[in-house]
Amino acid sequence: MTSERFSREQSIVVDAPAGCITGWRDGEVIRATGIPYARAGRFEKPVPVLDLGEFEAREWSPSAPQNPAEEPPLFGPELRDLPVNEDCQNLSITLPGDIREGEKLPVIVWIHGGSYVAGAGDSSFSDPARWVTERRVIVVTVSYRLGVLGFLGSSLGPANLGLLDQAEAFRWVRRNISSFGGDAARVTALGESAGADAILHHAAAMGYAILAGREEELFFDRAIALSPPLGIREGRSRMNAVGASVLERRVKKESPIEELLAAQKAIEAASSRFGFAGSMPFGVQYGHDPLPPEGEVLAAWHAIAAKIPLLISSVGTEASFFAHSMPCSRFVRGLPRVGESAYWAFVEYSSRAVFTKGIDFLAHEWAAAGGTSHRAVVPWSVPGNPYGSPHVMDIALLFSRKDSWRSALPFEGATWEEIDRAGAEVRRYLTHFAAGENSHPFTREPRVIRGFAA
């Protein structure tokens, strides 16, 4: 996409604290895309971009460098030819095309998932246009550093750089979103999988600051964490050390990006012996800026719980997203008589170990600390579909697009109308929470988002 495609009549100019930003009309929405919120040298902490001057925000944000997927994605291919750039600290804003003067809409900041090694804020898979027009919200999508460049501390640079990138994006939103018609006092952080994990750790960092008596800074006012892999957040220091050792042996700070990505694959292979945690070898690291030591994370969550309402959820069969590609689980599933039941028993065990046990625990702890905690489950699936309700299903519904649903394997057997109806229910529920309209108390039994059961 190039700026030459847009005429003057299609231009939208916003005078914000960060500068004079020119966006564009795209059907029923207005977009301002590819806005730099920070910059950083390789393996260095981000520095905020405070003054853009006159900025043409008409290009999609570049994705962070990443290795290509080894298997076709379950929910279909990327439909945009996104650029790739190490300078990936960019965000994009989507707002209703008919926004009125003086209107202040709820703001949702999307932190994409992808095991901290894949994904992009402006992926076609998470295009928020339908949500924005249907529910009158503003959605900000964030790109940030991944893998060895963003989530592996070593002698080459500090840990948690991708997390620090995201923190600068939240600060940018606080400073500037009111100029786009957003309510800067009503910002909801939304993430799925690794993105949800990141949001919860931003909350831990804020709680840690409170415990340390530092000046309070709240990046967001509410948090939605969809399928965070909390079961593998602890006991990762040895795996992190192995990864750092592999990186330091194979590359230098100035090595070509291809060598860095090759080292990343080697780290993934070396991490495979660490069980479930090895399935996500990159992630946040405790005891490194801005996070507390591992033993103090729960206390940090307790310290912030009363200030940030939390919606935390899972899908029906989380681990079926991964099990379908595992040779051992494929073999088990093919066994006569017992194969199918053994396969789903493995999926249930893995789902609980990596996802639902930790989600249940944190939902309870959040409420016990005096916070508002909503525990939900999205069990929607297509009857007879072999994938059930896999990890990422809720996001596929939330951002459902008619031009891509036919290539989504877990949707096979459903009509577009059925998918769109389920997606509308997800959008309704999450919007109500972001607007502060959901107030049901925490219960130990997950709240099923009605209309999702197949």
NORQUI-V550910 format. One record per helix or strand. SS is the DSSP state (h for helix, s for strand). FROM is the first residue (numbers start at 1). TO is the last residue. Records with the same first field share a line. If there is no record, write none. Layout:
# NORQUI-V550910
SS->FROM-TO / FROM-TO
This chain:
# NORQUI-V550910
h->3-5 / 8-10 / 124-126 / 129-135 / 147-150 / 161-180 / 194-211 / 230-232 / 237-250 / 257-280 / 294-305 / 320-323 / 327-333 / 339-368 / 393-398 / 405-407 / 409-411 / 416-434
s->11-16 / 19-26 / 29-36 / 38-39 / 47-48 / 53-56 / 58-58 / 63-63 / 84-84 / 90-96 / 105-111 / 138-142 / 154-154 / 157-157 / 182-192 / 222-226 / 309-315 / 373-378 / 447-448
